[in-house]
Amino acid sequence: MKEFTANNDSIVNTDNVVWMTTGTTHVARAEEWPIMPTEWVHAMLKPWNFFDQTPTLDLPEEK
């Protein structure tokens, strides 16, 4: 999807939104009707290279 980042727009002081679409992956079987099973979806958002260095380097020493 390089067309979305090709012009290198700044994202500083902007509202960044991520949409995760799930569903339509379960095809119902006759054996499941009328009690349909639940399929769980897990997602984790994890920053990548968010900081230039480890922010814990500047922590004050514990007394």
CHARMM internal coordinates of N, CA and C (Angstrom, degrees):
IC EDIT
DIST 1 N 1 CA 1.4402
DIST 1 CA 1 C 1.5243
ANGL 1 N 1 CA 1 C 111.01
DIST 1 C 2 N 1.2818
ANGL 1 CA 1 C 2 N 117.00
DIHE 1 N 1 CA 1 C 2 N 43.42
DIST 2 N 2 CA 1.4539
ANGL 1 C 2 N 2 CA 120.91
DIHE 1 CA 1 C 2 N 2 CA -176.92
DIST 2 CA 2 C 1.5241
ANGL 2 N 2 CA 2 C 112.96
DIHE 1 C 2 N 2 CA 2 C -65.97
DIST 2 C 3 N 1.3277
ANGL 2 CA 2 C 3 N 118.29
DIHE 2 N 2 CA 2 C 3 N -16.82
DIST 3 N 3 CA 1.4662
ANGL 2 C 3 N 3 CA 119.31
DIHE 2 CA 2 C 3 N 3 CA 179.89
DIST 3 CA 3 C 1.5324
ANGL 3 N 3 CA 3 C 111.89
DIHE 2 C 3 N 3 CA 3 C -66.40
DIST 3 C 4 N 1.3397
ANGL 3 CA 3 C 4 N 117.49
DIHE 3 N 3 CA 3 C 4 N -22.11
DIST 4 N 4 CA 1.4568
ANGL 3 C 4 N 4 CA 120.74
DIHE 3 CA 3 C 4 N 4 CA 179.30
DIST 4 CA 4 C 1.5242
ANGL 4 N 4 CA 4 C 112.55
DIHE 3 C 4 N 4 CA 4 C -80.94
DIST 4 C 5 N 1.3019
ANGL 4 CA 4 C 5 N 117.77
DIHE 4 N 4 CA 4 C 5 N -18.68
DIST 5 N 5 CA 1.4643
ANGL 4 C 5 N 5 CA 121.01
DIHE 4 CA 4 C 5 N 5 CA -178.76
DIST 5 CA 5 C 1.5210
ANGL 5 N 5 CA 5 C 112.95
DIHE 4 C 5 N 5 CA 5 C -118.89
DIST 5 C 6 N 1.2985
ANGL 5 CA 5 C 6 N 117.84
DIHE 5 N 5 CA 5 C 6 N 5.61
DIST 6 N 6 CA 1.4613
ANGL 5 C 6 N 6 CA 121.77
DIHE 5 CA 5 C 6 N 6 CA -173.75
DIST 6 CA 6 C 1.5250
ANGL 6 N 6 CA 6 C 113.10
DIHE 5 C 6 N 6 CA 6 C -62.32
DIST 6 C 7 N 1.3383
ANGL 6 CA 6 C 7 N 118.47
DIHE 6 N 6 CA 6 C 7 N -35.92
DIST 7 N 7 CA 1.4617
ANGL 6 C 7 N 7 CA 119.69
DIHE 6 CA 6 C 7 N 7 CA -177.98
DIST 7 CA 7 C 1.5248
ANGL 7 N 7 CA 7 C 112.77
DIHE 6 C 7 N 7 CA 7 C -90.13
DIST 7 C 8 N 1.3308
ANGL 7 CA 7 C 8 N 118.40
DIHE 7 N 7 CA 7 C 8 N 1.80
DIST 8 N 8 CA 1.4690
ANGL 7 C 8 N 8 CA 123.82
DIHE 7 CA 7 C 8 N 8 CA 172.22
DIST 8 CA 8 C 1.5247
ANGL 8 N 8 CA 8 C 112.82
DIHE 7 C 8 N 8 CA 8 C 56.59
DIST 8 C 9 N 1.3368
ANGL 8 CA 8 C 9 N 117.89
DIHE 8 N 8 CA 8 C 9 N 45.12
DIST 9 N 9 CA 1.4658
ANGL 8 C 9 N 9 CA 122.16
DIHE 8 CA 8 C 9 N 9 CA 177.00
DIST 9 CA 9 C 1.5183
ANGL 9 N 9 CA 9 C 110.89
DIHE 8 C 9 N 9 CA 9 C -63.18
DIST 9 C 10 N 1.3147
ANGL 9 CA 9 C 10 N 116.17
DIHE 9 N 9 CA 9 C 10 N 145.55
DIST 10 N 10 CA 1.4583
ANGL 9 C 10 N 10 CA 121.17
DIHE 9 CA 9 C 10 N 10 CA 178.07
DIST 10 CA 10 C 1.5247
ANGL 10 N 10 CA 10 C 109.98
DIHE 9 C 10 N 10 CA 10 C -75.24
DIST 10 C 11 N 1.3227
ANGL 10 CA 10 C 11 N 117.44
DIHE 10 N 10 CA 10 C 11 N 142.46
DIST 11 N 11 CA 1.4639
ANGL 10 C 11 N 11 CA 121.61
DIHE 10 CA 10 C 11 N 11 CA 175.64
DIST 11 CA 11 C 1.5249
ANGL 11 N 11 CA 11 C 111.42
DIHE 10 C 11 N 11 CA 11 C -109.68
DIST 11 C 12 N 1.3201
ANGL 11 CA 11 C 12 N 116.46
DIHE 11 N 11 CA 11 C 12 N 10.68
DIST 12 N 12 CA 1.4617
ANGL 11 C 12 N 12 CA 121.34
DIHE 11 CA 11 C 12 N 12 CA 178.44
DIST 12 CA 12 C 1.5234
ANGL 12 N 12 CA 12 C 109.04
DIHE 11 C 12 N 12 CA 12 C -69.41
DIST 12 C 13 N 1.3363
ANGL 12 CA 12 C 13 N 116.11
DIHE 12 N 12 CA 12 C 13 N 133.08
DIST 13 N 13 CA 1.4728
ANGL 12 C 13 N 13 CA 123.42
DIHE 12 CA 12 C 13 N 13 CA 179.77
DIST 13 CA 13 C 1.5267
ANGL 13 N 13 CA 13 C 112.68
DIHE 12 C 13 N 13 CA 13 C 57.42
DIST 13 C 14 N 1.3068
ANGL 13 CA 13 C 14 N 116.87
DIHE 13 N 13 CA 13 C 14 N 38.78
DIST 14 N 14 CA 1.4594
ANGL 13 C 14 N 14 CA 121.79
DIHE 13 CA 13 C 14 N 14 CA 175.19
DIST 14 CA 14 C 1.5222
ANGL 14 N 14 CA 14 C 108.96
DIHE 13 C 14 N 14 CA 14 C -124.23
DIST 14 C 15 N 1.3068
ANGL 14 CA 14 C 15 N 116.37
DIHE 14 N 14 CA 14 C 15 N 158.88
DIST 15 N 15 CA 1.4575
ANGL 14 C 15 N 15 CA 121.60
DIHE 14 CA 14 C 15 N 15 CA 175.28
DIST 15 CA 15 C 1.5191
ANGL 15 N 15 CA 15 C 108.01
DIHE 14 C 15 N 15 CA 15 C -88.74
DIST 15 C 16 N 1.3174
ANGL 15 CA 15 C 16 N 116.10
DIHE 15 N 15 CA 15 C 16 N 111.66
DIST 16 N 16 CA 1.4606
ANGL 15 C 16 N 16 CA 121.49
DIHE 15 CA 15 C 16 N 16 CA -179.70
DIST 16 CA 16 C 1.5237
ANGL 16 N 16 CA 16 C 108.63
DIHE 15 C 16 N 16 CA 16 C -98.37
DIST 16 C 17 N 1.3172
ANGL 16 CA 16 C 17 N 116.94
DIHE 16 N 16 CA 16 C 17 N 128.69
DIST 17 N 17 CA 1.4594
ANGL 16 C 17 N 17 CA 122.41
DIHE 16 CA 16 C 17 N 17 CA -175.36
DIST 17 CA 17 C 1.5214
ANGL 17 N 17 CA 17 C 108.98
DIHE 16 C 17 N 17 CA 17 C -123.70
DIST 17 C 18 N 1.3258
ANGL 17 CA 17 C 18 N 115.52
DIHE 17 N 17 CA 17 C 18 N 135.65
DIST 18 N 18 CA 1.4595
ANGL 17 C 18 N 18 CA 121.30
DIHE 17 CA 17 C 18 N 18 CA 175.38
DIST 18 CA 18 C 1.5221
ANGL 18 N 18 CA 18 C 107.51
DIHE 17 C 18 N 18 CA 18 C -120.73
DIST 18 C 19 N 1.3132
ANGL 18 CA 18 C 19 N 116.70
DIHE 18 N 18 CA 18 C 19 N 128.11
DIST 19 N 19 CA 1.4573
ANGL 18 C 19 N 19 CA 121.79
DIHE 18 CA 18 C 19 N 19 CA 177.57
DIST 19 CA 19 C 1.5209
ANGL 19 N 19 CA 19 C 108.74
DIHE 18 C 19 N 19 CA 19 C -108.41
DIST 19 C 20 N 1.3246
ANGL 19 CA 19 C 20 N 115.53
DIHE 19 N 19 CA 19 C 20 N 126.50
DIST 20 N 20 CA 1.4537
ANGL 19 C 20 N 20 CA 119.95
DIHE 19 CA 19 C 20 N 20 CA 175.77
DIST 20 CA 20 C 1.5238
ANGL 20 N 20 CA 20 C 107.69
DIHE 19 C 20 N 20 CA 20 C -109.49
DIST 20 C 21 N 1.2897
ANGL 20 CA 20 C 21 N 116.51
DIHE 20 N 20 CA 20 C 21 N 119.77
DIST 21 N 21 CA 1.4566
ANGL 20 C 21 N 21 CA 121.62
DIHE 20 CA 20 C 21 N 21 CA -178.41
DIST 21 CA 21 C 1.5209
ANGL 21 N 21 CA 21 C 108.91
DIHE 20 C 21 N 21 CA 21 C -104.26
DIST 21 C 22 N 1.3218
ANGL 21 CA 21 C 22 N 116.15
DIHE 21 N 21 CA 21 C 22 N 127.05
DIST 22 N 22 CA 1.4572
ANGL 21 C 22 N 22 CA 120.88
DIHE 21 CA 21 C 22 N 22 CA 177.56
DIST 22 CA 22 C 1.5240
ANGL 22 N 22 CA 22 C 108.25
DIHE 21 C 22 N 22 CA 22 C -127.82
DIST 22 C 23 N 1.2825
ANGL 22 CA 22 C 23 N 114.81
DIHE 22 N 22 CA 22 C 23 N 167.57
DIST 23 N 23 CA 1.4556
ANGL 22 C 23 N 23 CA 119.55
DIHE 22 CA 22 C 23 N 23 CA 176.47
DIST 23 CA 23 C 1.5095
ANGL 23 N 23 CA 23 C 112.10
DIHE 22 C 23 N 23 CA 23 C 112.44
DIST 23 C 24 N 1.2680
ANGL 23 CA 23 C 24 N 115.32
DIHE 23 N 23 CA 23 C 24 N -177.51
DIST 24 N 24 CA 1.4650
ANGL 23 C 24 N 24 CA 126.20
DIHE 23 CA 23 C 24 N 24 CA -179.39
DIST 24 CA 24 C 1.5228
ANGL 24 N 24 CA 24 C 113.14
DIHE 23 C 24 N 24 CA 24 C 53.83
DIST 24 C 25 N 1.3304
ANGL 24 CA 24 C 25 N 116.79
DIHE 24 N 24 CA 24 C 25 N 25.88
DIST 25 N 25 CA 1.4672
ANGL 24 C 25 N 25 CA 119.09
DIHE 24 CA 24 C 25 N 25 CA 178.07
DIST 25 CA 25 C 1.5194
ANGL 25 N 25 CA 25 C 111.32
DIHE 24 C 25 N 25 CA 25 C -108.93
DIST 25 C 26 N 1.3302
ANGL 25 CA 25 C 26 N 117.28
DIHE 25 N 25 CA 25 C 26 N -7.28
DIST 26 N 26 CA 1.4528
ANGL 25 C 26 N 26 CA 120.49
DIHE 25 CA 25 C 26 N 26 CA -177.08
DIST 26 CA 26 C 1.5246
ANGL 26 N 26 CA 26 C 109.63
DIHE 25 C 26 N 26 CA 26 C -105.40
DIST 26 C 27 N 1.3006
ANGL 26 CA 26 C 27 N 116.03
DIHE 26 N 26 CA 26 C 27 N 117.44
DIST 27 N 27 CA 1.4646
ANGL 26 C 27 N 27 CA 121.07
DIHE 26 CA 26 C 27 N 27 CA 175.67
DIST 27 CA 27 C 1.5213
ANGL 27 N 27 CA 27 C 107.20
DIHE 26 C 27 N 27 CA 27 C -96.93
DIST 27 C 28 N 1.3175
ANGL 27 CA 27 C 28 N 115.38
DIHE 27 N 27 CA 27 C 28 N 118.32
DIST 28 N 28 CA 1.4675
ANGL 27 C 28 N 28 CA 120.17
DIHE 27 CA 27 C 28 N 28 CA -176.54
DIST 28 CA 28 C 1.5215
ANGL 28 N 28 CA 28 C 111.45
DIHE 27 C 28 N 28 CA 28 C -66.46
DIST 28 C 29 N 1.3425
ANGL 28 CA 28 C 29 N 115.30
DIHE 28 N 28 CA 28 C 29 N 142.08
DIST 29 N 29 CA 1.4649
ANGL 28 C 29 N 29 CA 121.93
DIHE 28 CA 28 C 29 N 29 CA 176.00
DIST 29 CA 29 C 1.5180
ANGL 29 N 29 CA 29 C 108.47
DIHE 28 C 29 N 29 CA 29 C -107.13
DIST 29 C 30 N 1.2996
ANGL 29 CA 29 C 30 N 117.79
DIHE 29 N 29 CA 29 C 30 N 156.25
DIST 30 N 30 CA 1.4669
ANGL 29 C 30 N 30 CA 121.88
DIHE 29 CA 29 C 30 N 30 CA -179.63
DIST 30 CA 30 C 1.5269
ANGL 30 N 30 CA 30 C 111.15
DIHE 29 C 30 N 30 CA 30 C -59.41
DIST 30 C 31 N 1.3366
ANGL 30 CA 30 C 31 N 117.29
DIHE 30 N 30 CA 30 C 31 N -32.94
DIST 31 N 31 CA 1.4642
ANGL 30 C 31 N 31 CA 121.40
DIHE 30 CA 30 C 31 N 31 CA -178.04
DIST 31 CA 31 C 1.5291
ANGL 31 N 31 CA 31 C 111.92
DIHE 30 C 31 N 31 CA 31 C -67.73
DIST 31 C 32 N 1.3148
ANGL 31 CA 31 C 32 N 118.42
DIHE 31 N 31 CA 31 C 32 N -19.48
DIST 32 N 32 CA 1.4629
ANGL 31 C 32 N 32 CA 121.76
DIHE 31 CA 31 C 32 N 32 CA -175.67
DIST 32 CA 32 C 1.5289
ANGL 32 N 32 CA 32 C 113.09
DIHE 31 C 32 N 32 CA 32 C -90.69
DIST 32 C 33 N 1.3040
ANGL 32 CA 32 C 33 N 118.13
DIHE 32 N 32 CA 32 C 33 N -13.12
DIST 33 N 33 CA 1.4557
ANGL 32 C 33 N 33 CA 121.12
DIHE 32 CA 32 C 33 N 33 CA -176.40
DIST 33 CA 33 C 1.5090
ANGL 33 N 33 CA 33 C 110.62
DIHE 32 C 33 N 33 CA 33 C -82.97
DIST 33 C 34 N 1.3143
ANGL 33 CA 33 C 34 N 122.98
DIHE 33 N 33 CA 33 C 34 N 137.28
DIST 34 N 34 CA 1.4592
ANGL 33 C 34 N 34 CA 130.09
DIHE 33 CA 33 C 34 N 34 CA 5.07
DIST 34 CA 34 C 1.5333
ANGL 34 N 34 CA 34 C 113.45
DIHE 33 C 34 N 34 CA 34 C -94.07
DIST 34 C 35 N 1.3078
ANGL 34 CA 34 C 35 N 117.88
DIHE 34 N 34 CA 34 C 35 N 0.51
DIST 35 N 35 CA 1.4691
ANGL 34 C 35 N 35 CA 119.90
DIHE 34 CA 34 C 35 N 35 CA -178.90
DIST 35 CA 35 C 1.5232
ANGL 35 N 35 CA 35 C 108.08
DIHE 34 C 35 N 35 CA 35 C -100.44
DIST 35 C 36 N 1.3235
ANGL 35 CA 35 C 36 N 115.35
DIHE 35 N 35 CA 35 C 36 N 102.20
DIST 36 N 36 CA 1.4589
ANGL 35 C 36 N 36 CA 120.44
DIHE 35 CA 35 C 36 N 36 CA -175.53
DIST 36 CA 36 C 1.5328
ANGL 36 N 36 CA 36 C 109.87
DIHE 35 C 36 N 36 CA 36 C -85.68
DIST 36 C 37 N 1.3153
ANGL 36 CA 36 C 37 N 117.12
DIHE 36 N 36 CA 36 C 37 N 136.85
DIST 37 N 37 CA 1.4626
ANGL 36 C 37 N 37 CA 119.40
DIHE 36 CA 36 C 37 N 37 CA 178.19
DIST 37 CA 37 C 1.5374
ANGL 37 N 37 CA 37 C 110.90
DIHE 36 C 37 N 37 CA 37 C -73.06
DIST 37 C 38 N 1.2992
ANGL 37 CA 37 C 38 N 114.83
DIHE 37 N 37 CA 37 C 38 N 159.92
DIST 38 N 38 CA 1.4612
ANGL 37 C 38 N 38 CA 121.00
DIHE 37 CA 37 C 38 N 38 CA 178.51
DIST 38 CA 38 C 1.5170
ANGL 38 N 38 CA 38 C 109.13
DIHE 37 C 38 N 38 CA 38 C -101.52
DIST 38 C 39 N 1.3078
ANGL 38 CA 38 C 39 N 116.30
DIHE 38 N 38 CA 38 C 39 N 133.41
DIST 39 N 39 CA 1.4565
ANGL 38 C 39 N 39 CA 120.76
DIHE 38 CA 38 C 39 N 39 CA 174.93
DIST 39 CA 39 C 1.5261
ANGL 39 N 39 CA 39 C 107.69
DIHE 38 C 39 N 39 CA 39 C -107.33
DIST 39 C 40 N 1.3257
ANGL 39 CA 39 C 40 N 116.24
DIHE 39 N 39 CA 39 C 40 N 124.54
DIST 40 N 40 CA 1.4553
ANGL 39 C 40 N 40 CA 121.32
DIHE 39 CA 39 C 40 N 40 CA -178.33
DIST 40 CA 40 C 1.5254
ANGL 40 N 40 CA 40 C 109.94
DIHE 39 C 40 N 40 CA 40 C -89.77
DIST 40 C 41 N 1.3039
ANGL 40 CA 40 C 41 N 115.18
DIHE 40 N 40 CA 40 C 41 N 139.70
DIST 41 N 41 CA 1.4590
ANGL 40 C 41 N 41 CA 121.88
DIHE 40 CA 40 C 41 N 41 CA 176.53
DIST 41 CA 41 C 1.5185
ANGL 41 N 41 CA 41 C 107.53
DIHE 40 C 41 N 41 CA 41 C -120.33
DIST 41 C 42 N 1.3199
ANGL 41 CA 41 C 42 N 116.50
DIHE 41 N 41 CA 41 C 42 N 127.63
DIST 42 N 42 CA 1.4641
ANGL 41 C 42 N 42 CA 121.14
DIHE 41 CA 41 C 42 N 42 CA 178.57
DIST 42 CA 42 C 1.5222
ANGL 42 N 42 CA 42 C 108.55
DIHE 41 C 42 N 42 CA 42 C -114.77
DIST 42 C 43 N 1.3035
ANGL 42 CA 42 C 43 N 115.08
DIHE 42 N 42 CA 42 C 43 N 138.13
DIST 43 N 43 CA 1.4591
ANGL 42 C 43 N 43 CA 120.15
DIHE 42 CA 42 C 43 N 43 CA 177.63
DIST 43 CA 43 C 1.5202
ANGL 43 N 43 CA 43 C 108.68
DIHE 42 C 43 N 43 CA 43 C -139.50
DIST 43 C 44 N 1.3121
ANGL 43 CA 43 C 44 N 115.84
DIHE 43 N 43 CA 43 C 44 N 145.38
DIST 44 N 44 CA 1.4583
ANGL 43 C 44 N 44 CA 120.45
DIHE 43 CA 43 C 44 N 44 CA 177.53
DIST 44 CA 44 C 1.5281
ANGL 44 N 44 CA 44 C 108.08
DIHE 43 C 44 N 44 CA 44 C -133.48
DIST 44 C 45 N 1.3219
ANGL 44 CA 44 C 45 N 115.11
DIHE 44 N 44 CA 44 C 45 N 128.71
DIST 45 N 45 CA 1.4550
ANGL 44 C 45 N 45 CA 120.43
DIHE 44 CA 44 C 45 N 45 CA 175.22
DIST 45 CA 45 C 1.5193
ANGL 45 N 45 CA 45 C 107.40
DIHE 44 C 45 N 45 CA 45 C -97.57
DIST 45 C 46 N 1.3033
ANGL 45 CA 45 C 46 N 116.49
DIHE 45 N 45 CA 45 C 46 N 120.81
DIST 46 N 46 CA 1.4552
ANGL 45 C 46 N 46 CA 121.18
DIHE 45 CA 45 C 46 N 46 CA -176.02
DIST 46 CA 46 C 1.5259
ANGL 46 N 46 CA 46 C 108.51
DIHE 45 C 46 N 46 CA 46 C -129.94
DIST 46 C 47 N 1.3423
ANGL 46 CA 46 C 47 N 117.33
DIHE 46 N 46 CA 46 C 47 N 121.45
DIST 47 N 47 CA 1.4661
ANGL 46 C 47 N 47 CA 118.58
DIHE 46 CA 46 C 47 N 47 CA -179.16
DIST 47 CA 47 C 1.5251
ANGL 47 N 47 CA 47 C 111.77
DIHE 46 C 47 N 47 CA 47 C -65.51
DIST 47 C 48 N 1.3097
ANGL 47 CA 47 C 48 N 115.31
DIHE 47 N 47 CA 47 C 48 N 148.60
DIST 48 N 48 CA 1.4665
ANGL 47 C 48 N 48 CA 121.62
DIHE 47 CA 47 C 48 N 48 CA 179.65
DIST 48 CA 48 C 1.5178
ANGL 48 N 48 CA 48 C 107.72
DIHE 47 C 48 N 48 CA 48 C -127.28
DIST 48 C 49 N 1.3314
ANGL 48 CA 48 C 49 N 116.14
DIHE 48 N 48 CA 48 C 49 N 118.66
DIST 49 N 49 CA 1.4705
ANGL 48 C 49 N 49 CA 122.10
DIHE 48 CA 48 C 49 N 49 CA -177.55
DIST 49 CA 49 C 1.5224
ANGL 49 N 49 CA 49 C 111.78
DIHE 48 C 49 N 49 CA 49 C 55.23
DIST 49 C 50 N 1.3368
ANGL 49 CA 49 C 50 N 115.97
DIHE 49 N 49 CA 49 C 50 N 42.91
DIST 50 N 50 CA 1.4569
ANGL 49 C 50 N 50 CA 121.69
DIHE 49 CA 49 C 50 N 50 CA 179.76
DIST 50 CA 50 C 1.5264
ANGL 50 N 50 CA 50 C 110.62
DIHE 49 C 50 N 50 CA 50 C -71.24
DIST 50 C 51 N 1.3298
ANGL 50 CA 50 C 51 N 116.86
DIHE 50 N 50 CA 50 C 51 N -39.08
DIST 51 N 51 CA 1.4585
ANGL 50 C 51 N 51 CA 122.18
DIHE 50 CA 50 C 51 N 51 CA 178.75
DIST 51 CA 51 C 1.5218
ANGL 51 N 51 CA 51 C 110.05
DIHE 50 C 51 N 51 CA 51 C -107.54
DIST 51 C 52 N 1.3223
ANGL 51 CA 51 C 52 N 116.21
DIHE 51 N 51 CA 51 C 52 N 155.43
DIST 52 N 52 CA 1.4633
ANGL 51 C 52 N 52 CA 120.79
DIHE 51 CA 51 C 52 N 52 CA 175.41
DIST 52 CA 52 C 1.5223
ANGL 52 N 52 CA 52 C 111.76
DIHE 51 C 52 N 52 CA 52 C -74.33
DIST 52 C 53 N 1.3309
ANGL 52 CA 52 C 53 N 115.56
DIHE 52 N 52 CA 52 C 53 N -27.44
DIST 53 N 53 CA 1.4621
ANGL 52 C 53 N 53 CA 121.58
DIHE 52 CA 52 C 53 N 53 CA 178.61
DIST 53 CA 53 C 1.5231
ANGL 53 N 53 CA 53 C 108.50
DIHE 52 C 53 N 53 CA 53 C -151.17
DIST 53 C 54 N 1.3008
ANGL 53 CA 53 C 54 N 117.10
DIHE 53 N 53 CA 53 C 54 N 174.79
DIST 54 N 54 CA 1.4516
ANGL 53 C 54 N 54 CA 121.12
DIHE 53 CA 53 C 54 N 54 CA 179.96
DIST 54 CA 54 C 1.5298
ANGL 54 N 54 CA 54 C 109.52
DIHE 53 C 54 N 54 CA 54 C -68.22
DIST 54 C 55 N 1.3509
ANGL 54 CA 54 C 55 N 118.25
DIHE 54 N 54 CA 54 C 55 N 121.00
DIST 55 N 55 CA 1.4641
ANGL 54 C 55 N 55 CA 120.25
DIHE 54 CA 54 C 55 N 55 CA -177.54
DIST 55 CA 55 C 1.5243
ANGL 55 N 55 CA 55 C 113.15
DIHE 54 C 55 N 55 CA 55 C -67.64
DIST 55 C 56 N 1.3280
ANGL 55 CA 55 C 56 N 118.26
DIHE 55 N 55 CA 55 C 56 N -14.06
DIST 56 N 56 CA 1.4556
ANGL 55 C 56 N 56 CA 120.11
DIHE 55 CA 55 C 56 N 56 CA -179.10
DIST 56 CA 56 C 1.5264
ANGL 56 N 56 CA 56 C 112.97
DIHE 55 C 56 N 56 CA 56 C -78.80
DIST 56 C 57 N 1.3127
ANGL 56 CA 56 C 57 N 118.16
DIHE 56 N 56 CA 56 C 57 N -4.77
DIST 57 N 57 CA 1.4636
ANGL 56 C 57 N 57 CA 120.17
DIHE 56 CA 56 C 57 N 57 CA -179.61
DIST 57 CA 57 C 1.5226
ANGL 57 N 57 CA 57 C 112.27
DIHE 56 C 57 N 57 CA 57 C -68.13
DIST 57 C 58 N 1.3290
ANGL 57 CA 57 C 58 N 118.09
DIHE 57 N 57 CA 57 C 58 N -25.68
DIST 58 N 58 CA 1.4677
ANGL 57 C 58 N 58 CA 121.01
DIHE 57 CA 57 C 58 N 58 CA -177.35
DIST 58 CA 58 C 1.5237
ANGL 58 N 58 CA 58 C 113.56
DIHE 57 C 58 N 58 CA 58 C -99.24
DIST 58 C 59 N 1.3085
ANGL 58 CA 58 C 59 N 118.41
DIHE 58 N 58 CA 58 C 59 N 14.13
DIST 59 N 59 CA 1.4569
ANGL 58 C 59 N 59 CA 120.88
DIHE 58 CA 58 C 59 N 59 CA 178.84
DIST 59 CA 59 C 1.5219
ANGL 59 N 59 CA 59 C 110.64
DIHE 58 C 59 N 59 CA 59 C -68.90
DIST 59 C 60 N 1.3432
ANGL 59 CA 59 C 60 N 117.64
DIHE 59 N 59 CA 59 C 60 N 141.66
DIST 60 N 60 CA 1.4597
ANGL 59 C 60 N 60 CA 119.40
DIHE 59 CA 59 C 60 N 60 CA 177.00
DIST 60 CA 60 C 1.5303
ANGL 60 N 60 CA 60 C 110.22
DIHE 59 C 60 N 60 CA 60 C -68.81
DIST 60 C 61 N 1.2972
ANGL 60 CA 60 C 61 N 115.84
DIHE 60 N 60 CA 60 C 61 N 152.41
DIST 61 N 61 CA 1.4661
ANGL 60 C 61 N 61 CA 120.07
DIHE 60 CA 60 C 61 N 61 CA -179.80
DIST 61 CA 61 C 1.5203
ANGL 61 N 61 CA 61 C 109.64
DIHE 60 C 61 N 61 CA 61 C -69.88
DIST 61 C 62 N 1.3099
ANGL 61 CA 61 C 62 N 115.31
DIHE 61 N 61 CA 61 C 62 N 143.26
DIST 62 N 62 CA 1.4530
ANGL 61 C 62 N 62 CA 121.16
DIHE 61 CA 61 C 62 N 62 CA 179.53
DIST 62 CA 62 C 1.5222
ANGL 62 N 62 CA 62 C 109.68
DIHE 61 C 62 N 62 CA 62 C -78.20
DIST 62 C 63 N 1.3293
ANGL 62 CA 62 C 63 N 116.41
DIHE 62 N 62 CA 62 C 63 N 137.81
DIST 63 N 63 CA 1.4809
ANGL 62 C 63 N 63 CA 120.74
DIHE 62 CA 62 C 63 N 63 CA -178.98
DIST 63 CA 63 C 1.4920
ANGL 63 N 63 CA 63 C 111.37
DIHE 62 C 63 N 63 CA 63 C -96.56
END
COOR INIT
IC SEED 1 N 1 CA 1 C
IC BUILD
